[in-house]
Amino acid sequence: MPTILASNPAAATCRRRVLVVGAGFAGAVYARTLADHGYDVDVIDRRPHLAGNAYDEQTATGVRVHRYGPHLFHTSMEHVVRWVRRFGEFVPYEHRVAALLPPSPDERARFAPLPINRTTVSLVFNVPLPTETDMAHFLAAQAVPCDAPRNAAEHLYSRIGATLTDLFFRPYTQKMWALDLEDMDAAVVNRIPLRLDTEDRYFPADTFQLMPRHGFTALFANILDHDRITVSLDTAFAHALARGYDHCFNSMAIDEYYNEDYGPLPYRSIRFHHREEAGSYALGQTSVVNFTDARAYTRQTDWSRLPGHAAAGPRKTITLEQPCDYRDNAMERYYPVKTSDGRNDATYRRYAARAAHEPAMTFIGRCGMYQYLDMHQVINQSLKGALDWVKAAA
Ligand code: UDP
């Protein structure tokens, strides 16, 4: 276990002493890399636990639940896998998602694979599509051509047409982001690939699709288990505290650090509704089901379908996700809001330019850099950032 202090560490003045704000992936990767290179590292986190939004825990009935929604590790970056495997065993898990469609005329629930593939399109339009060429021709007939899509709506219309866009993306995006597709950056929906074949994995392009055998929290405990690292939970960042260090790597929200001087950087947050169901309960065949309709929830996770998460017994835990503004959820920042006009990124750049004048402060991670990134991207970026900093400081 890492050394966990009950309160702020005394900030000793020492040449090789750094503060890391946040014990999520960005902070943990920085902390470990710097400690491995001989720095003394104090990690603080305002939450009472390690692992940031990847935090998982066991419920009273023994089910492993990710408190902040499902975190699924996937990447094609071998060095990232090599690095995380230093700290724990991983087991294979290929994620699949089904979208729950509006009921058919006979009122039976219908599920379609997501990302949209040939099976999905065949099911929605009730047409046979035996080959990829058939699928390509069918989509071409649906598509609304557009040379240079300016937003998520134009991007989707030009690839899959209005029917599929309005079924799979429009209501979901509205409740997830409180934005019309026309106001959203295409990069957000472009996270979901389009398949001409029948491939139904959520991350088909990634070579490694894995979960930590003993959970993310245990993985973080190992990452931070180092003689040169101390961890203080329940500890908020304070400017005075940071002054005692040679450098601070800060994963807090950059607009919060600067008291929102240039205006707030908006985030979407999620309310997680964890509830118990009878062991026989099932919604579809997949661990995650997305709701295409206008109900408040975007998706549901059945934890029993993830490796190592289920518990023996007559009940299982499921989690429903209800998006909301972060100001309505105790300022819990989950998703930076990427609009088609780039206005929030423009605000972020003002903060980043100001931060460039603070040589002893580096903003890191999703909230420090206002980026919508997956875990493997944060790990990769943080490994590189930490090593570059060590080299420059040598
Ligand atoms: N999306 C959608 N319908 C879906 C799934 C995703 O409209 O059934 C859109 C939505 O805007 C979402 C984005 O695609 O925010 C990215 O989805 P992803 O599953 O990658 O989101 P995450 O897992 O990061 O919450």
Residues whose N, C-alpha, C, O or C-beta is under 5 A from the ligand:
A	BS01	UDP	F168 F169 Y172 T173 M176 V188 V189 R191 N290
